[in-house]
């Protein structure tokens, strides 16, 4: 019964039936033809398994564990020939088994379903849309920078320039001040006294320097002494004994002394002039010290914080007031040197930029400007390499529709988005450096050259 079951199983898988019990299981090779290998050999082109021996198995069959096959009994497990490899491109038909036990495979093209019956293949959707700033489809026209920052250009904490006590503060927080406006004063009584002393000494030195009396006296003494000396010489010529030698020497000394006195008067006049200059410098130093004790606004702006009050003692460099200038602000950002939004500094400098500012209260403000600076220094490493840029834009006051109060359109500290127009024209440096052709003798840089200017130059 075991033999019968094995035969049925072999027929089900398209294999040749097993040999009856008591005989050695072998494959049925095809009949030999002229030029083919005999039993135990391999087909042409196949790798020979080694020297053939009687009863050896064909290639692809399972070899016995020992050199001599054990006798087969009804209880032994039958040895099946090697199964053919599964063919993915066709299907195996059990009815097309050859006499030698081989299975023929048909190509899958004959049995493959077509049209609706074809199995659906797995596909992946692809998109032709380019990321922002991509260069596909032509050169880039703009790049967008997020998370830019609106910053102040003029931001100063006004310090004390002299030590002393604050005696007056003229402004409060929120006040608008003009340039050089008096903000506060430090006690300056001692400085005023120094200034008055320096003024008095200066006036005295000037009076001495302008006094010509001593010089006039010296010139008169020269004339008198010279006349006396000449008279003694004339008398001595007519009467040698009338004027003694000692008298003649005295007259000569008197004349030479008057000459020396004139030189002294001239020298003292010069010293008095130099003393007047020194007193002038002392007076100016006292005036500067007095001016340093008066705190002035360095620019037109708005007081945002008062840090000291009247009666407080301040030292040199200690801040008193905080003033900011809001008429012009600076928007800063960073540009990557690589990637979809990457660029170089020379591509960015001087280009037009649209700035959208996220103002307070969820409002949006849109302004236009130009890139005024692109740093030549690249910061960061790897894919995070970037360089700093900024654009200065004018700020203006506007009336709030709700509160009816004047507010600044752009507030420093706000976040902005910058869209740089790479296709915009870049300012060029004017080649004309002649002072007669520029405004008030100044050389204007980055002046765009237009066709109108070219025509006017040709005329």
C-alpha positions as CSV (number, residue, x, y, z in Angstrom):
1,X,0.0,0.0,0.0
2,X,2.9,2.3,0.6
3,X,4.1,1.8,-3.0
4,X,0.6,2.6,-4.3
5,X,0.4,5.8,-2.3
6,X,3.8,7.0,-3.5
7,X,2.8,6.3,-7.1
8,X,-0.4,8.4,-6.7
9,X,1.6,11.3,-5.1
10,X,4.1,11.2,-8.0
11,X,1.3,11.4,-10.6
12,X,-0.2,14.4,-8.7
13,X,3.0,16.4,-9.0
14,X,3.8,15.3,-12.5
15,X,6.6,12.9,-11.7
16,X,7.3,9.5,-12.9
17,X,5.9,6.6,-10.8
18,X,8.2,4.9,-8.4
19,X,9.8,1.6,-9.1
20,X,8.4,-1.4,-7.3
21,X,9.8,-2.4,-4.0
22,X,13.0,-4.4,-4.1
23,X,14.4,-2.5,-7.1
24,X,16.8,0.5,-7.1
25,X,15.0,3.8,-7.9
26,X,16.4,5.3,-11.0
27,X,15.4,7.9,-13.5
28,X,14.4,6.9,-16.9
29,X,16.8,8.7,-19.2
30,X,15.8,9.4,-22.8
31,X,16.9,6.9,-25.5
32,X,20.4,7.5,-26.6
33,X,21.0,8.9,-29.9
34,X,24.1,9.1,-32.0
35,X,26.4,11.8,-30.6
36,X,24.8,11.8,-27.2
37,X,26.3,10.7,-23.9
38,X,25.7,7.3,-22.6
39,X,24.0,6.3,-19.4
40,X,25.7,8.1,-16.4
41,X,26.9,11.1,-18.5
42,X,25.5,14.7,-18.7
43,X,24.2,16.6,-21.6
44,X,26.5,18.8,-23.6
45,X,27.2,22.2,-22.0
46,X,26.3,20.9,-18.5
47,X,28.9,20.6,-15.7
48,X,29.8,16.9,-15.2
49,X,29.2,15.8,-11.6
50,X,32.4,13.7,-11.6
51,X,33.2,10.2,-12.8
52,X,30.1,8.1,-13.4
53,X,29.6,4.9,-11.5
54,X,27.1,2.2,-12.0
55,X,23.8,3.2,-10.5
56,X,24.8,6.9,-10.1
57,X,22.1,9.5,-10.0
58,X,21.6,12.0,-12.7
59,X,22.4,15.7,-12.0
60,X,19.8,17.4,-9.9
61,X,18.8,14.2,-8.0
62,X,19.5,13.6,-4.4
63,X,22.6,11.5,-3.8
64,X,22.7,8.7,-1.2
65,X,24.6,9.3,2.0
66,X,27.0,6.3,1.4
67,X,28.7,5.0,-1.6
68,X,26.6,1.8,-1.7
69,X,22.8,2.1,-1.7
70,X,21.1,0.2,1.0
71,X,18.5,-2.4,0.0
72,X,15.1,-1.0,-0.4
73,X,12.3,-2.5,1.5
74,X,8.6,-1.8,1.7
75,X,9.3,0.2,4.9
76,X,12.0,2.4,3.4
77,X,11.2,6.0,2.3
78,X,11.2,6.3,-1.5
79,X,13.6,8.7,-3.1
80,X,12.0,11.2,-5.4
81,X,13.7,12.9,-8.2
82,X,14.6,16.6,-7.8
83,X,11.6,18.9,-8.3
84,X,12.0,21.5,-11.1
85,X,12.4,25.1,-10.0
86,X,9.3,27.2,-9.9
87,X,8.9,29.2,-13.1
88,X,7.3,32.7,-12.4
89,X,6.7,33.5,-16.1
90,X,4.6,30.5,-16.8
91,X,2.5,27.8,-15.1
92,X,3.2,24.1,-14.9
93,X,0.7,21.7,-16.5
94,X,0.8,18.2,-15.1
95,X,-0.6,16.8,-18.3
96,X,2.5,17.9,-20.2
97,X,4.9,15.7,-18.3
98,X,7.4,13.9,-20.6
99,X,8.2,10.3,-20.5
100,X,11.4,11.0,-18.6
101,X,9.5,12.8,-15.8
102,X,10.5,16.4,-16.9
103,X,7.9,19.2,-16.8
104,X,7.5,21.6,-19.6
105,X,6.6,25.2,-18.7
106,X,4.6,27.5,-20.9
107,X,5.3,31.2,-21.1
108,X,3.1,33.4,-19.0
109,X,2.3,35.6,-22.0
110,X,-0.1,33.0,-23.3
111,X,-2.1,32.8,-20.1
112,X,-1.5,36.4,-18.8
113,X,-4.8,38.3,-18.5
114,X,-5.2,41.5,-20.4
115,X,-7.3,44.6,-20.0
116,X,-9.6,44.7,-16.9
117,X,-8.6,41.2,-15.8
118,X,-4.9,42.2,-15.4
119,X,-3.9,42.5,-11.8
120,X,-3.3,46.1,-10.6
121,X,0.3,47.0,-10.1
122,X,1.6,49.1,-7.3
123,X,2.4,52.6,-8.5
124,X,3.7,55.7,-6.7
125,X,2.4,59.2,-7.5
126,X,5.0,61.7,-8.6
127,X,4.7,65.5,-8.7
128,X,6.3,67.9,-11.1
129,X,5.8,70.9,-8.8
130,X,9.0,72.5,-7.9
131,X,9.7,73.6,-4.3
132,X,9.8,77.3,-3.6
133,X,12.8,78.9,-5.1
134,X,13.5,75.9,-7.4
135,X,15.5,76.5,-10.5
136,X,13.5,74.0,-12.6
137,X,11.9,75.5,-15.6
138,X,14.3,78.5,-15.9
139,X,16.3,80.9,-13.7
140,X,15.0,82.0,-10.4
141,X,13.3,85.4,-10.2
142,X,13.1,85.8,-6.4
143,X,13.9,84.2,-3.1
144,X,11.9,84.4,0.1
145,X,13.4,84.8,3.6
146,X,11.3,84.0,6.6
147,X,11.7,85.0,10.2
148,X,13.5,88.3,9.5
149,X,13.6,90.9,12.2
150,X,12.9,94.6,12.2
151,X,15.6,96.4,14.2
152,X,16.6,99.9,15.2
153,X,19.3,101.9,13.5
154,X,19.5,104.7,16.1
155,X,19.3,103.2,19.6
156,X,21.2,105.0,22.4
157,X,21.1,104.9,26.2
158,X,22.3,108.5,26.8
159,X,25.0,108.3,29.5
160,X,26.3,110.8,32.1
161,X,29.5,112.5,30.8
162,X,30.5,114.0,34.1
163,X,30.1,112.8,37.7
164,X,27.6,114.7,39.9
165,X,24.0,115.1,41.0
166,X,21.1,115.4,38.6
167,X,19.4,118.7,39.2
168,X,17.0,118.7,36.3
169,X,15.3,116.3,33.9
170,X,13.3,118.0,31.1
171,X,11.6,115.1,29.4
172,X,9.4,112.1,30.2
173,X,8.8,108.8,28.6
174,X,7.0,109.1,25.3
175,X,8.2,112.6,24.5
176,X,9.6,113.3,21.1
177,X,12.8,115.3,21.1
178,X,14.8,117.1,18.4
179,X,18.5,116.8,17.9
180,X,20.6,118.6,20.5
181,X,17.6,119.3,22.7
182,X,18.5,119.7,26.4
183,X,17.4,116.5,28.2
184,X,18.8,116.9,31.7
185,X,21.4,118.8,33.7
186,X,24.1,117.8,36.3
187,X,25.1,120.1,39.1
188,X,27.5,122.6,37.4
189,X,28.1,125.3,40.0
190,X,31.8,124.5,40.5
191,X,32.2,124.3,36.7
192,X,30.7,127.8,36.3
193,X,33.1,129.2,38.8
194,X,36.0,127.7,37.0
195,X,34.8,129.2,33.8
196,X,34.5,132.6,35.3
197,X,38.1,132.5,36.7
198,X,39.4,131.3,33.4
199,X,37.6,134.2,31.7
200,X,39.1,136.8,34.1
201,X,42.6,135.5,33.6
202,X,42.1,135.4,29.9
203,X,41.1,139.1,29.9
204,X,44.1,140.0,32.0
205,X,46.5,138.2,29.6
206,X,44.9,139.8,26.6
207,X,45.3,143.3,28.2
208,X,49.0,142.7,28.8
209,X,49.5,141.4,25.3
210,X,47.8,144.4,23.8
211,X,49.7,146.9,26.0
212,X,52.5,148.7,24.0
213,X,53.6,151.2,26.7
214,X,56.8,149.4,27.7
215,X,57.8,149.1,24.1
216,X,57.3,152.8,23.5
217,X,59.3,153.7,26.6
218,X,62.2,151.5,25.5
219,X,62.2,153.1,22.1
220,X,62.3,156.6,23.6
221,X,65.1,155.6,25.9
222,X,67.1,154.4,22.9
223,X,66.8,157.8,21.2
224,X,67.9,159.7,24.4
225,X,70.8,157.5,25.2
226,X,71.9,157.5,21.6
227,X,71.9,161.3,21.5
228,X,73.9,161.6,24.7
229,X,76.5,159.1,23.4
230,X,76.9,160.9,20.1
231,X,77.2,164.3,21.9
232,X,80.1,162.9,24.0
233,X,81.8,161.7,21.0
234,X,81.6,165.1,19.2
235,X,82.9,166.9,22.2
236,X,85.8,164.6,22.6
237,X,86.8,165.2,19.0
238,X,87.2,168.9,19.6
239,X,88.5,168.7,23.1
240,X,89.8,165.3,24.1
241,X,90.2,166.3,27.7
242,X,86.7,167.7,28.0
243,X,85.0,164.1,28.2
244,X,86.7,161.5,30.2
245,X,86.9,157.9,29.2
246,X,84.6,156.8,32.0
247,X,81.9,159.2,30.9
248,X,82.2,158.0,27.4
249,X,81.8,154.4,28.6
250,X,78.7,155.4,30.6
251,X,77.0,157.0,27.6
252,X,77.7,154.0,25.5
253,X,76.3,151.7,28.1
254,X,73.2,153.8,28.5
255,X,72.6,153.4,24.7
256,X,73.1,149.7,24.7
257,X,70.9,149.3,27.7
258,X,68.0,151.0,26.0
259,X,68.4,148.6,23.1
260,X,68.2,145.7,25.4
261,X,65.1,147.1,27.1
262,X,63.4,147.4,23.8
263,X,64.0,143.7,23.2
264,X,62.7,142.9,26.6
265,X,59.6,144.8,26.0
266,X,59.0,142.9,22.7
267,X,59.6,139.6,24.5
268,X,57.2,140.4,27.3
269,X,54.6,141.3,24.8
270,X,55.0,137.9,23.1
271,X,54.8,136.1,26.5
272,X,51.6,138.0,27.3
273,X,50.1,136.8,24.0
274,X,51.0,133.2,24.8
275,X,49.6,133.5,28.3
276,X,46.4,134.8,26.8
277,X,46.2,131.7,24.5
278,X,46.7,129.5,27.6
279,X,43.9,131.3,29.5
280,X,41.7,131.0,26.4
281,X,42.3,127.2,26.4
282,X,41.4,127.1,30.2
283,X,38.2,129.0,29.5
284,X,37.3,126.6,26.7
285,X,38.0,123.6,28.9
286,X,35.7,125.0,31.6
287,X,33.1,125.6,28.9
288,X,33.4,122.1,27.6
289,X,33.0,120.7,31.2
290,X,29.9,122.9,31.6
291,X,28.5,121.6,28.4
292,X,29.2,118.0,29.4
293,X,27.1,118.6,32.5
294,X,24.2,119.4,30.2
295,X,22.8,116.2,28.6
296,X,21.7,116.8,25.0
297,X,19.8,114.5,22.6
298,X,22.2,112.9,20.1
299,X,19.6,112.7,17.3
300,X,15.9,113.2,16.7
301,X,13.9,110.5,18.4
302,X,11.6,109.4,21.1
303,X,12.3,108.9,24.8
304,X,11.3,105.3,25.7
305,X,12.8,105.1,29.2
306,X,13.9,107.4,32.0
307,X,16.4,105.6,34.1
308,X,17.4,108.3,36.6
309,X,15.6,111.1,38.4
310,X,16.3,114.4,39.9
311,X,18.6,114.1,42.9
312,X,20.2,110.9,41.8
313,X,24.0,110.8,41.8
314,X,25.5,109.6,38.5
315,X,29.0,108.5,37.5
316,X,30.7,108.8,34.1
317,X,29.1,106.4,31.6
318,X,26.0,105.6,33.7
319,X,22.8,105.7,31.5
320,X,20.2,108.4,32.3
321,X,17.8,108.1,29.4
322,X,17.0,105.7,26.6
323,X,16.2,107.3,23.2
324,X,15.4,105.6,19.9
325,X,15.1,106.9,16.4
326,X,12.0,105.5,14.6
327,X,12.0,107.5,11.3
328,X,14.1,104.8,9.6
329,X,14.4,101.1,10.6
330,X,16.5,98.2,9.4
331,X,15.2,94.8,8.5
332,X,17.8,92.0,9.0
333,X,17.8,88.5,7.6
334,X,20.0,85.6,6.6
335,X,20.4,84.0,3.2
336,X,21.6,80.4,2.7
337,X,24.6,79.9,0.4
338,X,23.1,76.6,-1.0
339,X,19.8,74.9,-1.5
340,X,16.6,76.0,-3.1
341,X,16.8,79.5,-1.6
342,X,20.6,79.7,-1.7
343,X,22.4,82.7,-3.3
344,X,25.6,84.6,-3.1
345,X,26.2,88.1,-1.7
346,X,26.8,89.6,-5.2
347,X,23.5,88.3,-6.3
348,X,21.7,90.0,-3.4
349,X,23.3,93.4,-2.9
350,X,21.3,96.3,-4.4
351,X,18.2,94.2,-5.3
352,X,14.7,95.3,-4.7
353,X,12.9,93.7,-1.8
354,X,9.3,93.4,-0.7
355,X,8.9,93.3,3.1
356,X,5.7,92.0,4.9
357,X,5.8,92.8,8.6
358,X,3.7,91.0,11.2
359,X,2.7,94.1,13.2
360,X,1.1,94.1,16.7
361,X,-2.5,93.0,16.8
362,X,-2.1,90.5,13.9
363,X,-1.9,93.3,11.3
364,X,0.2,93.1,8.2
365,X,2.4,96.0,6.9
366,X,3.9,95.9,3.5
367,X,6.9,98.1,2.5
368,X,9.5,98.2,-0.2
369,X,13.2,98.8,-0.1
370,X,16.6,97.7,-1.4
371,X,19.2,95.4,0.0
372,X,21.8,97.8,1.4
373,X,24.3,95.3,2.7
374,X,25.2,91.7,2.1
375,X,27.9,90.4,4.4
376,X,31.0,88.9,2.8
377,X,31.4,86.6,5.8
378,X,29.7,83.2,5.7
379,X,28.5,81.9,9.1
380,X,27.7,78.4,10.1
381,X,28.8,75.0,8.8
382,X,27.4,72.3,6.4
383,X,24.0,73.0,5.0
384,X,23.4,75.8,7.5
385,X,26.0,78.1,6.0
386,X,24.5,81.6,5.5
387,X,25.3,85.3,5.4
388,X,23.7,88.3,6.9
389,X,21.8,91.0,4.9
390,X,19.8,94.1,5.8
391,X,17.6,96.7,4.1
392,X,16.8,100.1,5.5
393,X,13.3,101.4,5.0
394,X,11.6,104.6,5.9
395,X,9.1,104.5,8.7
396,X,6.2,106.9,9.1
397,X,3.4,107.7,11.5
398,X,-0.2,106.7,10.9
399,X,-3.4,107.3,12.7
400,X,-4.9,104.2,14.3
401,X,-8.5,103.7,13.2
402,X,-9.6,102.5,16.6
403,X,-7.8,104.7,19.1
404,X,-7.4,107.7,16.7
405,X,-3.8,108.1,18.0
406,X,-0.6,108.4,15.9
407,X,1.4,105.2,15.8
408,X,4.5,104.1,13.9
409,X,3.8,101.9,10.9
410,X,6.8,99.6,11.6
411,X,7.7,98.6,15.2
412,X,11.2,97.3,15.9
413,X,11.1,93.8,17.2
414,X,8.5,92.6,14.7
415,X,9.0,89.6,12.5
416,X,9.0,90.1,8.8
417,X,9.2,88.1,5.5
418,X,11.5,89.4,2.8
419,X,11.0,88.6,-0.9
420,X,14.1,89.6,-2.9
421,X,13.6,90.3,-6.6
422,X,16.7,88.8,-8.2
423,X,15.6,90.0,-11.6
424,X,15.7,93.7,-10.6
425,X,18.4,96.0,-11.8
426,X,21.5,96.4,-9.6
427,X,22.8,100.0,-8.8
428,X,26.1,100.7,-10.4
429,X,28.9,103.0,-9.1
430,X,28.9,106.3,-10.8
431,X,32.1,106.7,-12.8
432,X,32.1,110.5,-12.5
433,X,34.2,111.7,-9.5
434,X,34.5,115.4,-10.6
435,X,33.3,117.6,-7.8
436,X,31.9,120.1,-10.3
437,X,29.5,117.4,-11.7
438,X,28.2,116.2,-8.3
439,X,25.9,117.7,-5.8
440,X,27.7,120.2,-3.6
441,X,31.1,118.6,-4.3
442,X,30.0,115.1,-3.0
443,X,30.6,111.9,-4.9
444,X,27.4,110.0,-5.0
445,X,27.8,106.2,-5.1
446,X,25.4,103.5,-6.4
447,X,23.7,106.0,-8.7
448,X,21.6,104.1,-11.4
449,X,22.6,105.1,-14.9
450,X,19.5,105.9,-17.0
451,X,19.0,106.5,-20.7
452,X,18.0,110.1,-20.0
453,X,21.3,110.9,-18.3
454,X,23.2,109.4,-21.2
455,X,21.3,111.6,-23.7
456,X,22.0,114.7,-21.7
457,X,25.7,113.9,-21.5
458,X,25.9,113.4,-25.3
459,X,24.2,116.8,-25.8
